[in-house]
Amino acid sequence: MSVDGEISSKDIHFADHPNSVGMITPQKVVLPDPMALEAGGVLDRVEMEFETYGRLTPAKDNAVLICHALTGDAHVAGWDPNPVGELKQFRKTKPGWWDQMVGPGKAIDTNRFFVICSNVLGSCYGTVGPSSINPATGRPWGLSFPVVTVSDWANQQIELLKTLGIERLRAAIGGSMGGQMALEMALARPEITMGLIILSAGHRVTNQGLAFNAVGRHAIIHDSNFRNGEYYEGPKPLSGLAAARMMAQITYLSEESMVHKFGRRLRGKDTPDFTLTGIEFEMESYLNHQAESFVKRYDPNSYLYMTRAMDYYDAALIWGQGDLAVTAGRIKAKTMVVSFSSDWLYPPELCRQLVAAMCQARRPVSYVNVPSRYGHDAFLVETDAVRRLIGSFLKN
Amino acid sequence: MSVDGEISSKDIHFADHPNSVGMITPQKVVLPDPMALEAGGVLDRVEMEFETYGRLTPAKDNAVLICHALTGDAHVAGWDPNPVGELKQFRKTKPGWWDQMVGPGKAIDTNRFFVICSNVLGSCYGTVGPSSINPATGRPWGLSFPVVTVSDWANQQIELLKTLGIERLRAAIGGSMGGQMALEMALARPEITMGLIILSAGHRVTNQGLAFNAVGRHAIIHDSNFRNGEYYEGPKPLSGLAAARMMAQITYLSEESMVHKFGRRLRGKDTPDFTLTGIEFEMESYLNHQAESFVKRYDPNSYLYMTRAMDYYDAALIWGQGDLAVTAGRIKAKTMVVSFSSDWLYPPELCRQLVAAMCQARRPVSYVNVPSRYGHDAFLVETDAVRRLIGSFLKN
């Protein structure tokens, strides 16, 4: 495979990835109608990127929707033969972000289910967002792109299902921000899904989550390259985005996983160099590396839109005037909530609030708190536990 | 009092501050000898700012040393009549940072004790640091200032005591970074103090602490105004410093205290404005305000030096080749360790490691974990509990 060439199936060691969905074809759809947004804007033309795996039955009754997290995309499983721009380097060696979960015979079994995932509004992976061209001006939207919310994302998913002729899902599944989106779908349109799986998410972010999001945006907005979001033709505010990502990365891990991964080990040396601006610890090297890789593939403006949407979301306020039990009473889907013991971004206590509210409202809910050292990342890392939980949920 | 004028005792409502030490006089000392630093540099001329409260007995046997935290200074109690530059606005309305603890009849009783606090090397409050003038060049040191460590700070305190003719302290007391400094004094020179009080601190920072420090420095270093620390004659990297401070501020609170203080309350409105770059939540407003106030009074380079010193400190490595019990065996001072239940920057588990090591080494230690919602800030906020604990420790 040439560095810039198209990826073909002979480039991939499928033996390392048994039961892969193989080469996939990203799909685009333009919604037939303009979309009115919760914050007041209207998007006349909503182009969306999505992927599907498996086959839709003639009765269209085997669809499962996966909702991606903050910086995720529609590419859940298999290989994209022609990744766009900066994504090339990330996608040519690795399959989609939840490949371990989705495929023939896997927990989300593509022999049984027609699996869908779409990129959310405001993101930068194929669905319209601030880096897209505004048809009215011929230039990138930047901050003139309307503010989007989790409710808008839920509507966006529902509209996509309409275009696919799907009236009801077997399950909506999401982790972290994706869990909030799946929850919101089940609240906004209770008949839309028979099952609901929420991993590492709750009915809102914590105050700490709110605060970290605010600092991340602050770093981006105050980067001298930000220029009120009009940076697309010049240098981007990547230092700010890097700081935001490094900080977020801390919230995705746990103290325990950091100690296990890095401890206080120095990077490639036995004694410190006593440098103020260089790298001393493995911990620092890891954060820098994460940031460097992230800023190549993510749009700073999208980071503002995504985190704001997370901030605003409070299911109890939207559907129960602050009463979570009233909110939970709307849910008709059979629900499973999964938290992870060391997750402090969406801590088990928060997840349990939703579970308790569903119990109080006598809605069908099961709850598992998976013992894990991996913090918030656990929903992507604790593959065996998540596979078993999702697999058995979908079997019933 | 005029805005820029000198503060006099008639400006201060002493009735609001009973048992105040009153107006104080900041003091300066130049150490008689050059100081060799742990990281290898030598400072030929060490000028230090310090304050004292109470009177030293002729036998010089009633001294108590207070060690300040990351962004603290020597001004512990009372009013500074002539605060320098940017400090004016902060010091004219408020007494020193631990005024509630230090004064006649207070927990650290200036009728009994001669209380000392000095500003640490590398800081920006009167002791030499990167913003000081390098005598060799006539210009600010910037990053050519040598790297300093917690060991250097301990030595600095010991040298100050020498100049004051004090051979032994009644107690060394510090919270957070100051607790590490006090600990290091008791390890480096076990005879220097009879008592040791460590609040909200341990023998090293956590991995999360290491990571947050790294991100804070990253934000400063990548601010376009940083210019490798040579910013003193132009705009300073204050956006980076603001991001570092906002993030640090999150680590000083706890989720519980945030919920209690702010919850999800919007700032001055009932419904959100749906703004990406403006303020929506009280939480954001608080963080912004903290940052704005901080960047007026702190030098970004000093922030690099202080956080690096915290990173490097690992008492177990320095004194026990990694064995904390061996390290703890050096301590001769009667020790009290105080943690706070919701502190996640120096969590109770970390504080207990030091306590357990002292027990194992059969050193005299008492330990209290104060139930508190205030997170790391608790050591400054839980005044009643801290007052009782310190008061009774010093009485014995």
Interface residues (C-beta under 8 A of the other chain):
Chain A: A39 G40 L143 V147 R204 T206 N207 Q208 L210 A211 F212 A214 V215 R217 H218 A219 I221 H222 D223 S224 N225 N228 S239 G240 A242 A243 M246 M247 I250 E255 M258 V259 F262 G263 R264 P272 F274 T275 L276 T277 E280 F281 M283 E284 L287 N288 A291 L304 Y305 R308 D311 Y312 D314 L317 P347
Chain B: A39 G40 L143 V147 R204 T206 N207 Q208 L210 A211 F212 A214 V215 R217 H218 A219 I221 H222 D223 S224 N225 N228 S239 G240 A242 A243 M246 M247 I250 E255 M258 V259 F262 G263 R264 P272 F274 T275 L276 T277 E280 F281 M283 E284 L287 N288 A291 L304 Y305 R308 D311 Y312 D314 L317 P347
